[in-house]
């Protein structure tokens, strides 16, 4: 299943700690994608400090999301209770 949504730059885990690291990266990617989906749909607009600070944080998080999308697999959640990554 992971083969279906791999990117060319995917980090391939070999040890247990690497698998845990990949799971954390998948979580971070999913959380950032959901965050920006809500922000882009104007469902939510958090404000952090001044306008300049908010823009800086958005730009930094969006850059991180883009980098994670290049090298971390995407987790596809099903409508059932189990998830598939």
Phi and psi restraints in degrees (value plus and minus 20) as a CYANA .aco file:
   2 UNK   PHI     -85.0   -45.0
   2 UNK   PSI     -51.1   -11.1
   3 UNK   PHI     -79.9   -39.9
   3 UNK   PSI     -50.0   -10.0
   4 UNK   PHI     -87.2   -47.2
   4 UNK   PSI     -50.2   -10.2
   5 UNK   PHI    -143.9  -103.9
   5 UNK   PSI       9.4    49.4
   6 UNK   PHI     -99.6   -59.6
   6 UNK   PSI     130.6   170.6
   7 UNK   PHI    -125.1   -85.1
   7 UNK   PSI     144.1   184.1
   8 UNK   PHI     -85.7   -45.7
   8 UNK   PSI     -48.6    -8.6
   9 UNK   PHI    -114.4   -74.4
   9 UNK   PSI      -5.5    34.5
  10 UNK   PHI     -78.9   -38.9
  10 UNK   PSI     117.2   157.2
  11 UNK   PHI    -101.5   -61.5
  11 UNK   PSI     101.7   141.7
  12 UNK   PHI    -119.9   -79.9
  12 UNK   PSI      94.0   134.0
  13 UNK   PHI     -92.3   -52.3
  13 UNK   PSI     126.1   166.1
  14 UNK   PHI    -143.4  -103.4
  14 UNK   PSI     -50.2   -10.2
  15 UNK   PHI    -133.3   -93.3
  15 UNK   PSI     143.9   183.9
  16 UNK   PHI     -77.3   -37.3
  16 UNK   PSI     -62.4   -22.4
  17 UNK   PHI     -84.5   -44.5
  17 UNK   PSI     -52.6   -12.6
  18 UNK   PHI     -88.3   -48.3
  18 UNK   PSI     -56.9   -16.9
  19 UNK   PHI     -85.6   -45.6
  19 UNK   PSI     -61.6   -21.6
  20 UNK   PHI     -84.1   -44.1
  20 UNK   PSI     -59.7   -19.7
  21 UNK   PHI     -83.9   -43.9
  21 UNK   PSI     -62.7   -22.7
  22 UNK   PHI     -84.0   -44.0
  22 UNK   PSI     -59.4   -19.4
  23 UNK   PHI     -81.5   -41.5
  23 UNK   PSI     -60.2   -20.2
  24 UNK   PHI     -86.0   -46.0
  24 UNK   PSI     -59.2   -19.2
  25 UNK   PHI     -86.9   -46.9
  25 UNK   PSI     -57.8   -17.8
  26 UNK   PHI     -83.8   -43.8
  26 UNK   PSI     -61.9   -21.9
  27 UNK   PHI     -81.2   -41.2
  27 UNK   PSI     -64.8   -24.8
  28 UNK   PHI     -82.8   -42.8
  28 UNK   PSI     -63.4   -23.4
  29 UNK   PHI     -80.8   -40.8
  29 UNK   PSI     -67.5   -27.5
  30 UNK   PHI     -82.4   -42.4
  30 UNK   PSI     -63.8   -23.8
  31 UNK   PHI     -83.2   -43.2
  31 UNK   PSI     -62.9   -22.9
  32 UNK   PHI     -87.7   -47.7
  32 UNK   PSI     -58.3   -18.3
  33 UNK   PHI     -83.1   -43.1
  33 UNK   PSI     -63.2   -23.2
  34 UNK   PHI     -86.4   -46.4
  34 UNK   PSI     -60.1   -20.1
  35 UNK   PHI     -78.8   -38.8
  35 UNK   PSI     -71.1   -31.1
  36 UNK   PHI     -92.2   -52.2
  36 UNK   PSI     -46.7    -6.7
  37 UNK   PHI     -83.1   -43.1
  37 UNK   PSI     -63.8   -23.8
  38 UNK   PHI     -87.7   -47.7
  38 UNK   PSI     -61.5   -21.5
  39 UNK   PHI     -85.8   -45.8
  39 UNK   PSI     -64.0   -24.0
  40 UNK   PHI     -87.2   -47.2
  40 UNK   PSI     -48.7    -8.7
  41 UNK   PHI    -107.8   -67.8
  41 UNK   PSI     -13.9    26.1
  42 UNK   PHI      38.5    78.5
  42 UNK   PSI       6.9    46.9
  43 UNK   PHI     -98.7   -58.7
  43 UNK   PSI     -41.6    -1.6
  44 UNK   PHI    -178.1  -138.1
  44 UNK   PSI     116.2   156.2
  45 UNK   PHI    -157.9  -117.9
  45 UNK   PSI      62.4   102.4
  46 UNK   PHI     -90.5   -50.5
  46 UNK   PSI     128.9   168.9
  47 UNK   PHI    -141.1  -101.1
  47 UNK   PSI     108.7   148.7
  48 UNK   PHI    -141.0  -101.0
  48 UNK   PSI      88.4   128.4
  49 UNK   PHI      43.4    83.4
  49 UNK   PSI    -156.0  -116.0
  50 UNK   PHI    -100.8   -60.8
  50 UNK   PSI     152.4   192.4
  51 UNK   PHI     -82.0   -42.0
  51 UNK   PSI     -60.6   -20.6
  52 UNK   PHI     -83.5   -43.5
  52 UNK   PSI     -60.5   -20.5
  53 UNK   PHI     -86.6   -46.6
  53 UNK   PSI     -59.5   -19.5
  54 UNK   PHI     -83.8   -43.8
  54 UNK   PSI     -64.1   -24.1
  55 UNK   PHI     -82.8   -42.8
  55 UNK   PSI     -63.0   -23.0
  56 UNK   PHI     -80.9   -40.9
  56 UNK   PSI     -64.8   -24.8
  57 UNK   PHI     -85.9   -45.9
  57 UNK   PSI     -64.2   -24.2
  58 UNK   PHI     -78.2   -38.2
  58 UNK   PSI     -67.5   -27.5
  59 UNK   PHI     -82.4   -42.4
  59 UNK   PSI     -61.5   -21.5
  60 UNK   PHI     -85.9   -45.9
  60 UNK   PSI     -65.2   -25.2
  61 UNK   PHI     -86.5   -46.5
  61 UNK   PSI     -57.6   -17.6
  62 UNK   PHI     -86.2   -46.2
  62 UNK   PSI     -58.9   -18.9
  63 UNK   PHI     -83.9   -43.9
  63 UNK   PSI     -62.4   -22.4
  64 UNK   PHI     -81.4   -41.4
  64 UNK   PSI     -63.3   -23.3
  65 UNK   PHI     -79.9   -39.9
  65 UNK   PSI     -64.1   -24.1
  66 UNK   PHI     -82.5   -42.5
  66 UNK   PSI     -60.5   -20.5
  67 UNK   PHI     -87.4   -47.4
  67 UNK   PSI     -60.0   -20.0
  68 UNK   PHI     -86.2   -46.2
  68 UNK   PSI     -54.9   -14.9
  69 UNK   PHI     -86.4   -46.4
  69 UNK   PSI     -44.3    -4.3
  70 UNK   PHI     -97.4   -57.4
  70 UNK   PSI     -51.5   -11.5
  71 UNK   PHI    -148.5  -108.5
  71 UNK   PSI     -16.6    23.4
  72 UNK   PHI    -144.1  -104.1
  72 UNK   PSI     116.3   156.3
  73 UNK   PHI     -84.1   -44.1
  73 UNK   PSI     136.6   176.6
  74 UNK   PHI    -115.2   -75.2
  74 UNK   PSI     115.3   155.3
  75 UNK   PHI    -110.9   -70.9
  75 UNK   PSI     102.2   142.2
  76 UNK   PHI    -123.8   -83.8
  76 UNK   PSI      95.0   135.0
  77 UNK   PHI    -107.9   -67.9
  77 UNK   PSI     114.4   154.4
  78 UNK   PHI    -111.7   -71.7
  78 UNK   PSI     149.8   189.8
  79 UNK   PHI     -97.9   -57.9
  79 UNK   PSI     -32.7     7.3
  80 UNK   PHI    -101.0   -61.0
  80 UNK   PSI    -199.1  -159.1
  81 UNK   PHI     -93.6   -53.6
  81 UNK   PSI     -41.5    -1.5
  82 UNK   PHI    -110.4   -70.4
  82 UNK   PSI     132.6   172.6
  83 UNK   PHI    -132.0   -92.0
  83 UNK   PSI     135.4   175.4
  84 UNK   PHI    -145.7  -105.7
  84 UNK   PSI     111.3   151.3
